[in-house]
Amino acid sequence: MMEVYLDYAATSYRKPEEVFLAMNDFLHNHNANPGRGGYERSLQASRMILEARDTIGHFFGSEKSEYVVFTLNVTMALNMAILGLVSEGDHILISSLEHNAVYRPLYALAQEEKITYDVIPCFDDGTTDPDVFLKCLRNNTKMVVLSHASNVFGTIFPLRDIAHLAKERGIMVVVDAAQTAGVLPLSMDNIDVLAFTGHKHLLGPTGTGGFVLSKEAVLRMRPVLRGGTGSLSHQAEQPIFMPDKFESGTLNTMGIMGLKAGIEFIERVTQKSIRSKEKQLTERLLQGLSSIKKVRIYGPKTSKDRVGTVAFNMDGVDNGELCYVLDKQYHIMGRPGLHCSPLAHQALGTFPEGAIRFSLGYYSTMEEIDYTLTSLANIVKKLQV
């Protein structure tokens, strides 16, 4: 029986062989703490981190490689950006489809009466008109935080248009690129903080991620973490130069080597070919699901306006139970529930029950999609729903 992994929006199950080799090489041949010693092996580790920072900076179009900051994941990066940029009395705008990595820190600040925030409304398919963004602005709107694509419905946000409108008005732009980095081209044009995670479509390991800053964000953003940097150890204050201003403690150097290898693999394969394959697979999945009795698909109707993430429900069937059957009887791995994004489910009417999410990745195949669709059709036939 075929085994099908359809949870790439959570993490990429398969990785390029180069990722394992790079991590193994560091652990076996260079395993020392970068920036913490004057001996050759530590200096070697520091140079490897610099090379990784250069690779990631170039990949995202950073003005300077030192504007790339490593964190453990995109949630940590978004929290550091939000908490480091907001000031008391600020008004923040977020999209209707935000992950809890954005929603929870802002909700906490609002509960403490430090800031206010509003949610930009979306249409029934999760898409957003940039003009709606303008209608949500206030005189004290200081920042907009946006997911480039929904982790639930796959909807691609009109990032370029809204970032342009925001920067024209002096509003800081923070982008959650968790679902698009490695699939859709990204640059720092009109973006102040681009937060990314390594373990999804960048094909790296868990425990890696970070953010890229604009020059303005470098100057304005306050450090949330403070501690050992390996630099200016004599002073009590956190260093103000980059990247030490935001990197405290030992980095996951082995993981960062894997992330660098994942990005280099993507650059060889090209994002254009990755996106083309993703669209073909997504289109097949959408067409197949739409032909199955009582299946309701959420989000954009075609692959053009979404990444390879598709959420659906089957009338009369609990999505958690359906996912269990798919896993235990057919070895198909999807994800039910609310996907850490209650705002998105509220916006598209699937709250509180949630939905099943299938998400594709670079290593997904057309055979896996066809097998999944056949399996779902068999379940419908057995249940007679």
SVG drawing of the C-alpha trace seen along z (x, -y; Angstrom):
<svg xmlns="http://www.w3.org/2000/svg" viewBox="-25 -60 68 62">
<polyline fill="none" stroke="black" stroke-width="0.4" points="0.0,0.0 1.3,-3.5 2.2,-5.9 1.3,-9.5 2.5,-12.5 0.3,-15.5 1.4,-17.8 4.1,-19.9 2.5,-23.1 3.6,-21.8 7.0,-20.5 8.6,-19.0 8.9,-15.3 11.4,-14.5 14.6,-16.5 17.3,-16.6 20.3,-14.3 22.5,-17.4 20.8,-18.6 21.7,-15.4 25.3,-15.5 25.8,-19.1 24.5,-18.5 26.6,-15.3 29.7,-17.1 29.4,-19.9 28.7,-17.5 31.6,-15.2 34.2,-17.6 33.6,-21.1 31.5,-20.8 32.5,-23.9 30.7,-27.1 30.9,-30.0 32.0,-33.3 33.0,-31.9 36.7,-30.9 39.9,-32.0 40.9,-28.5 40.7,-27.3 37.7,-25.0 35.6,-27.8 36.8,-30.3 35.9,-27.7 32.3,-27.4 32.0,-31.2 33.0,-31.3 30.4,-28.7 27.7,-30.8 28.8,-33.8 28.5,-31.8 25.0,-30.6 24.0,-34.2 25.3,-35.3 23.3,-32.5 20.1,-33.4 20.6,-37.1 21.1,-36.7 18.1,-34.3 15.8,-36.9 17.4,-40.0 18.7,-41.4 20.6,-44.7 23.3,-43.3 23.9,-39.7 24.3,-40.9 20.6,-41.9 19.8,-38.2 19.1,-37.0 18.8,-33.3 16.1,-32.1 14.7,-28.7 11.5,-29.1 9.2,-31.6 7.0,-31.9 10.0,-33.1 11.0,-35.5 7.5,-37.0 7.3,-37.5 10.7,-39.2 9.6,-41.5 6.2,-42.4 7.4,-42.9 10.5,-44.7 8.7,-47.2 5.4,-48.1 5.0,-51.1 2.3,-51.9 -0.7,-53.4 0.1,-51.9 -2.7,-50.5 -1.8,-47.3 -3.4,-45.7 -3.4,-42.0 -5.0,-39.9 -8.1,-37.6 -6.0,-34.5 -3.2,-35.0 -1.5,-32.2 -1.5,-32.3 2.2,-33.2 0.9,-36.7 -2.5,-36.7 -1.5,-35.7 1.3,-38.2 -1.0,-41.0 -4.0,-39.8 -1.8,-39.7 -0.6,-43.3 -4.2,-44.4 -5.4,-42.7 -2.7,-44.7 -4.1,-47.8 -0.8,-48.7 -2.0,-48.5 -5.1,-48.1 -5.4,-46.0 -7.9,-45.3 -8.4,-42.5 -8.6,-43.3 -11.7,-41.6 -11.5,-39.1 -13.9,-37.6 -15.5,-34.2 -12.6,-32.5 -10.0,-34.2 -8.8,-36.6 -8.3,-40.3 -8.8,-43.5 -5.9,-46.0 -8.5,-48.8 -10.0,-47.2 -6.7,-47.7 -6.9,-51.4 -10.4,-51.6 -9.0,-49.9 -6.2,-52.5 -6.3,-54.8 -4.2,-57.9 -2.1,-55.8 -1.6,-52.7 2.0,-51.9 2.4,-48.4 0.8,-45.8 1.6,-42.1 0.7,-39.7 0.9,-36.0 2.1,-35.8 -0.1,-32.7 -2.6,-31.1 -1.4,-28.0 -5.0,-26.7 -6.5,-27.6 -3.4,-28.3 -4.7,-31.7 -2.0,-34.0 -2.2,-37.5 -1.7,-40.6 1.5,-41.3 3.2,-43.5 0.3,-45.9 -0.4,-46.2 3.3,-46.6 3.5,-49.4 0.5,-51.2 1.8,-50.8 5.3,-52.1 3.8,-55.1 2.2,-56.0 5.2,-55.2 3.8,-52.0 6.1,-49.2 5.5,-45.9 6.1,-42.5 5.6,-39.4 5.1,-35.8 6.7,-33.8 6.4,-30.4 4.2,-29.0 5.9,-30.7 9.6,-30.8 11.1,-28.3 8.0,-28.3 7.2,-31.9 9.9,-34.5 10.4,-37.0 12.3,-40.2 12.7,-42.9 11.0,-45.6 8.8,-47.6 9.2,-44.9 10.7,-45.7 10.7,-42.2 10.6,-39.0 10.1,-36.1 10.9,-32.6 11.1,-29.1 13.6,-26.5 11.8,-23.2 8.9,-23.7 9.5,-24.6 13.1,-25.7 13.7,-21.9 15.9,-22.4 15.6,-20.8 13.4,-21.8 14.9,-24.3 15.9,-26.7 14.4,-30.0 14.9,-33.7 14.1,-37.1 15.6,-39.5 15.4,-43.2 15.3,-46.5 17.7,-49.2 14.9,-51.1 13.9,-48.0 17.5,-47.5 17.5,-51.0 14.0,-50.9 13.6,-47.4 14.4,-46.7 16.0,-43.4 13.7,-41.1 16.3,-38.6 19.5,-39.6 22.5,-37.7 25.7,-36.0 26.7,-37.1 30.4,-36.4 31.0,-40.1 31.5,-43.1 31.2,-40.7 32.6,-43.4 29.5,-45.6 26.1,-45.1 24.2,-46.4 23.3,-44.3 25.5,-45.1 23.7,-47.4 25.5,-46.2 24.1,-43.4 23.4,-40.6 24.5,-40.5 21.7,-42.9 19.2,-40.1 21.2,-36.9 21.8,-35.8 23.0,-32.4 24.5,-29.6 23.1,-29.2 21.8,-25.9 24.8,-25.7 24.3,-22.2 20.7,-23.0 21.7,-26.2 24.2,-24.2 21.2,-22.0 19.1,-25.0 21.9,-26.5 22.0,-23.2 18.2,-23.2 18.3,-26.7 21.2,-25.8 19.2,-22.8 16.2,-25.1 18.4,-27.5 19.6,-24.7 16.2,-23.3 14.8,-26.9 11.7,-28.2 10.0,-28.6 10.1,-24.8 9.0,-24.1 6.1,-26.4 5.1,-24.9 5.1,-21.4 3.1,-22.6 0.4,-24.2 0.0,-21.0 -0.4,-18.9 -2.7,-21.3 -4.9,-21.7 -5.3,-17.9 -6.2,-17.7 -8.7,-20.5 -10.4,-19.0 -10.5,-15.5 -11.9,-16.8 -14.6,-18.8 -15.8,-15.6 -16.2,-13.7 -19.7,-13.6 -20.4,-16.0 -16.9,-17.4 -16.7,-21.2 -13.4,-22.9 -12.4,-26.2 -10.3,-29.0 -9.5,-30.0 -10.9,-27.8 -7.7,-27.4 -4.0,-26.9 -3.1,-30.3 -4.2,-32.1 -3.1,-29.6 0.0,-27.6 -0.2,-23.8 -2.5,-23.8 -6.1,-22.7 -8.7,-22.6 -12.0,-20.7 -14.7,-19.0 -17.1,-16.1 -20.7,-16.7 -21.8,-14.5 -18.3,-13.3 -16.2,-14.7 -12.9,-15.9 -10.9,-14.4 -12.5,-11.0 -11.9,-11.2 -8.3,-12.0 -8.0,-9.0 -9.5,-6.6 -7.2,-8.0 -4.2,-7.4 -5.0,-4.0 -6.6,-2.4 -4.9,-4.1 -1.7,-5.5 -2.5,-9.0 -1.3,-11.7 -3.2,-15.0 -4.2,-17.3 -7.6,-18.0 -8.8,-20.8 -8.0,-24.5 -4.3,-24.4 -3.2,-27.1 -5.3,-29.6 -8.7,-30.3 -8.9,-33.6 -8.7,-31.9 -11.4,-29.4 -13.7,-32.2 -13.2,-34.1 -14.2,-31.2 -16.9,-29.8 -15.2,-26.6 -14.9,-27.5 -15.0,-25.8 -15.1,-22.4 -12.2,-23.2 -11.3,-21.3 -9.0,-18.7 -5.9,-20.2 -3.8,-18.5 -0.6,-20.3 1.8,-19.4 5.6,-19.8 8.4,-19.4 8.5,-15.6 4.8,-15.1 3.8,-13.1 0.8,-12.8 0.5,-9.1 0.1,-10.1 -2.6,-12.6 -4.5,-10.1 -4.2,-7.4 -5.5,-9.9 -8.5,-10.9 -9.3,-7.2 -9.1,-6.5 -11.5,-9.3 -14.0,-8.1 -13.8,-4.6 -14.6,-6.1 -17.6,-8.0 -18.9,-4.8 -18.5,-2.8 -20.1,-5.5 -22.8,-6.2 -22.8,-9.9"/>
</svg>
